[in-house]
Amino acid sequence: MDTIIDFPAIGQYALDLLPYIPITLALSIVATVLGTGLGLGIALIKLARVPVLSQISAILVSYLRGTPPIVQLLLNVNAVPIAVLYINHTFGTNWNALALSPFLVAALTFALIEAAYSSETIRAALLSVDPKEVEAAHALGMTPWQTLRRVTVPNATVVAFPTLVNHFIGMLKQSSLAFVVSIVEITAYAKILGGRDYRFFEAYLATAIIYWALTVIVEQIARRVERALARPRVPAAGRRARRVASSSRPATVPSRPTTEVTA
């Protein structure tokens, strides 16, 4: 009689899925980095209230939040060949409409989704920066770009980092949808393994364990980074000033006790 649950198979499936972890991580990291950069741009456009661009970004964010990621994947993977054919027809080019990598399509799709959600997180973090620090930077002669790069973004990063880590964890799990555009990552290969041995439960349980382990590792790394970001740092100029001040300070001479002379 066959066992209901093959526990040794769970461990074997987990080992078979390990080579596909880099694909999942690469897709998640690329999408998160691109999405965070785009989210910063959208947040700055909203804060600056740039005409036309503010309205376009609002419509884009509403669309990305209002449609399922799997629908966006299926739509984009079919829209790209149509766009290439249209360009070939309009400009007389001869590009291959099917040459675009599914990995690139999935990464860009996930990056746009990440941008839609991270833009509000980043905007709130930028608003949390003390205006007095910005005013002090302007008083020191910094340009708006220098103030943004040296003062606003570093301070906002400390505030936004925990939420952005949660976004990355969500992206790590969301990357399992990439199998619909023919990307063989952890979930896709688990489906292949389950179909090979008709042990779908064991294959998907091994998949869940791997995703869980990846999430725990990311959380531990994020805690260390968060503590490092929250630790107060003294700039190099400040350290030099302190050393100069301490070296130029006169040495203190202990006072001698006075002896009382009696007549």
N, C-alpha and C positions, 0 to 999 in steps of 0.2 A: 504493500500500500504506500502510495506517495505521500510524503509529508505535506501538511497544509501550508506551512511556511518554511522555506528552505533558508535557515539562518546563515549557513556557510556561504550561500550564494550572495547574500547581502554584502558581506565583506569582499567577495570576489568582484561584484559589480562596482563597489566603491573604488577598488584598485583599477578596474578598467576605465573608470570615468576620470581618474586623475590627469591623464594627458590632455583632457579637454578643458581643464581649469584655466590655462593661459588664454584660451580664446575668449572665455567668459570674462576674465579680468581685463583683457585688452579692450574688449567692446565696452565694458562698463567705465573704464578709466578714460578712454578717448571721448566717449559720449559725455561724461561728467565734466571733463576739463573744457571741452568745447561749449557745452551747455552753460557752465558757470561764466565763461567769458562772454557769451551772448547775453546771459542774464544780467551781467554787470552793465553791458551796453544798453539794454532795455531799461534798467533801473535808472541810469544816468539820463536817458531820454525823457523818462517820466518826471524825474526831479527837475530837469531843466525846462520841461514843457515845450519841447521843440515843436513848432508847427508842422503839421502833416505827419512827421515821423511819430509823434505821440499817438495820433489816431490810428496809424498803420500798426504800430506795435500793440495797441490795445485790441485791435481786431485779431491780430495773429495770436496773442495770448489767449483770447477768448476761444478761438478755434482749437488751439492745441489742448486746452483744458477741457473742452466740450466734446471731444471725439476720443474713442478708445485707442490706445496705442497699437493694438493689433490691426485696427482698421487703417490707421495711418501708415503702418508698414506695408500692408497690402496695396494701398493706394499709391504710395511712393514708388514701390518696386515696379508698378505698372506705368506710372506717370513718367519715369525717367526715359524709357525707350521712346515713348510718344514725343517727349520734348526733343530728344535727339533727332528723331525723324523729321520733326517740324523744322529744326535748325538746318538739317540737310536740305530740305525742300526749299527753305527760304534763302539760304546763303550759298547753295550749291556745293556744300561740303559732302564728304563721304565717310562720316564717322560710323563706327559700328554701334548700333543701338543696343546691343546685348553685351557689350564689353565691360560695362560698369560693374564693379565688384559688389555683390550683395552685402558684404561686410561694411563697405562705405555707405551704402544706402541705409542700412540699419543704424550705423553709428550717427549719421546725420539726423535720422528720424528721432532717435533717442536724445540727441543733443538738443534739438528744438523743443522736445517735451521737457527736458531738464531746464532749459532756459525759461520756459513759461512759468515753471514753479519756483525756480530759484530767484527770479527777478524780484518778486515781492519780498523774499527773505533778505536779499541784498539791499533793496531800497530801505527796508526798515532798519537794517544795520547801519547804513549810511546816515540815516536821520538820527540815529542814537549817538553819533559823535558829538562831543561837546563843541558848541559853536565858538567858545572862547579859544580853543586850540586852533581852529581854522583862522580866527582873527589874528591870533599871535603869529601864525605862519605868514599871513599876508603882511603883518607889520614888519616881519623880518625880511620882506622883499621877495618872497616866493611867488612864482606865477601860479595861476589856478591849476595847471597841470602838475607842477611840483607839489603843491599842497595836497592834491588828490593822491599822488603817488607816495608821498612821504608821511602824510598825516592821516588823511581820511580813510584810505583803503586799509592801512595797517591796523588802525583802531577798529574799523568795521569788521575786519577779518576775525578778530577775537570774539565779537558778538555773533557773527554769522556761522562760525566754524561748526558748532555742534549740530545746527540744523542742516548744513550742507553735508555733513557726514551721514545724517539720516537719509538725505537725498541719494547719496552714493549707495547706501545699503539698499534703498528701494530700486535704484538702477541695477544693482547686482542681481536682484530677483527679477526685475523687468526684462533683463537680457534673455531670460528663458523663452521669450516670445520670438526670438530671432530665428527659430527653426522654421517659421512660416515663410521665410525668404531664403530657405535652403542653406542656412548656416548651421553646421554641425557643431554645437557646443554641448554643454553638460546635459541639458534636458533632451536635446535631439538624439544624442547617442544613447541615453537611458531608454528612450522609446525603441531604438534599434535593438538594444540588448534584450528588452522585454519581449519584443516580437520574435527574437531568435529562439529564446528558451521558453516562451509563454509564461514567464515569471514577471509580469508587469508590476505586481505589488512590491516584490523584492527590489526590482530595478528603481522604481520611484522612491522607495524608502531609502535606498542608498543615495539617491539624488538629494533627497531632503536633508540627509545627514551632512552631505558635502556643503550644501548651501548654508546650513546652520553653522558648520565649522568656519566657513569663510566669514560669516557675519560676526562671529565671536572674535576672530582674529582682527578684523577691521575695527571693531569696538575697542579692543585692547590697544591697538596702535593709535587710535583717535584719542584715547584718554591720555596717553603719554604726550602726544602733540598738543593737546588742549592745555595740559599743565605747563608745557614749555611756553606756549603763547601767553598764558596768564601770568607767568613769572615776570616781575618788573625788571627791566633792563636799563642800565646806565649807558648812554651813548659814549663812543670812544672819546669825543671831545670832553665830555663830562668827566671821564676817568682821568684824562690827562690833566684837566684843571684841578681835580682833587689831589693828584700826585704833586703838582707844582705847589699848590697851597700848603700841603703837608710838609714839603721839603723846605719851603721858605719860612715856615713858622719858627720863631725863635725858641730855642730850647729853654725849658723851664728849670730854674735853679731852686732846689729846695731851700726853703727859708731856715735859717739857723735859729735855734731857740735862744731867746735873750736871757741873760743871767741878771738877776736882780742884785744890785750892790747895796749892801746895807752899811750904814755909817757905824 
